[in-house]
Amino acid sequence: MLDCGCDGDGLDVKGGDILRSAYRLATPSEVENFHEFLHKHQKDWDTEKKQLVDWKWQPEIEEYYYYISSVGKISRTTYLDTNSDRASCKIGNCFRTAEEAEEMAEKYKQLLEGGNDEQQDREDAKHERIEPIVEDGVYLVENGFKPVRFKDVAGVQSPKKCNVMVSYHGHQWIVAKEDLKEDELPLLSDDPHPEKTSSFYKNMIEALNDFDMKSCTEHLRKAGLAFELDADSYIPTAGQLAAMFLYRKELNEALEMTGSTPMKENTYWSSSEIAAFGSWGVSFNSVYAYGKYNGNYVRPCTAFEL
């Protein structure tokens, strides 16, 4: 194509006359800007097919990404190419920025509430409180103060007054200062009443993705625990213990700084059950199913709400 009225760098020939062309190859920065524009609209340009194609952002190994947790919070974590990471990317719950995640969360909210046809719904959405983003990791928490990431411990004046909190994939919980007992304990009493079948009985994959320690612990209480546990204390799930193992070095350093007892290199009971007389245990290097009368350590946890 020719444009006789514009100056350009290329030359075209028509009817023996040399005419200046207004067209040229895009610069590398212009090509990059073009692709960034397409990516904002979930599209990309296929140079082989010469057409637009669907596109999804994929983080690199050890790159941060944002996601919408099961309770609707926006959280940030590091991409380590785990099954959980790949699943998040596959279903589209993987965003480069918190703003992108918040925009998608708002769309989900509107769908659940039946849309925003009413003006009031739109106004409410404008003033909706955005939950704070709590990155995965270990935190120090003092009553009345916001959690402080352990690596930023310089901002904590009295570590001995703090509790240790773990945050993982939108879930937060306080780790008790010491094990329930110094010795290993069976999980069930001598006269238990477990259900033969239950939705609480999970395979390994389900157990590692389970973070509902309240419900799981209450189910064990009804079956008959072999030890006393405070009403506001719970046995962490297999998923929570696995997260504690993932951050074990930082977690133990934080526990020691607050005057607490570090986690042992032994097996801890989880509240994630596999069967009527079997439950999952995490030995801080692997996950096993154990009979509920076997002896393992117990580290209680309490719920934490932002």
C-alpha positions, 0 to 999 in steps of 0.5 A: 500500500502507498501513501503519496502524501506522507514521508517515510523511510521505504521506497515503492515503485508505481508506473515508473515513479518512485514514491515515498512510503509511510510504512516501515517495520516496527521497532523492538520496543513497539513490538513489545508494546503491541504484545503488552496491549494484547496481553491486557486483553488476554490475547496474543499474536501468532506469527505463524498463523498470522492471527490473534490467539488466546493468551494467559500469563504464566509466572516464571519459577520463583516469581511472585503471583497473586491469586484469589483464596477460597475465602475471597481474599487476594494473596501473593505467593511464589511460583514453585511449579508445584501441583497447587501452582500449576492448578491455579494457572490452569483454572485462571487463578493466577495474576501478575498484579493485585489489581488484576486479581481484585478485578476478577474477584469483583466479577465473581462476586457480581456473578454470585450476587446475581449481577449488578443491575441495580444502582445500589449494587454498583455503589456498594461495590465501589465502597467494598473493603479490600482485604489486606494482602498477606503474603505466604510466610511466617509472621510475628503477631502482638495483640492489638498490632498488625502481623509483621513478617518475620524477616522484617523483625526489626519492626517488632519491639517486644518479640517475647510478647508475640505469637507466631503466625503462618500464612499460606494460600490465604489461610492464617493460623497461630502456632502454639508456643510448645507441643501439647505434651513432651511425649508422643500421644495417640490420637484417639481414646481407648473408647472412641466412637468414630464414624465408619464412613465420613466426608472427613476421610481424605486421601493424601491429595485431599488432605494436603489441600485441607485447611479447615482445622476447626471442622476436622478437629471437632470431628475428632473431638466427637470421635473421642480424643485421647488428650484434652485440648482447649476449646479454642485450640485445634489440631492443624490439618495436613495442609497446614503442617505441610506449610509449616514444614515448607517454612520450617527454618523460618518458623523455628527461628521465630519460635525461638525468638519469641521464647517458644519451643521449636518444632521437632524433627519428628512426626506430628498428628494432623486433624486430616483423617484417612479412615475411621481408625487412621489419620495423616501425620507429617514427619517434617520430611514426608506425609504418612497415614498412621493408626490413630493409636500410634504415638505422634506429637501434637502442636495445637494451633488457633485461628487468626482473623485479620 
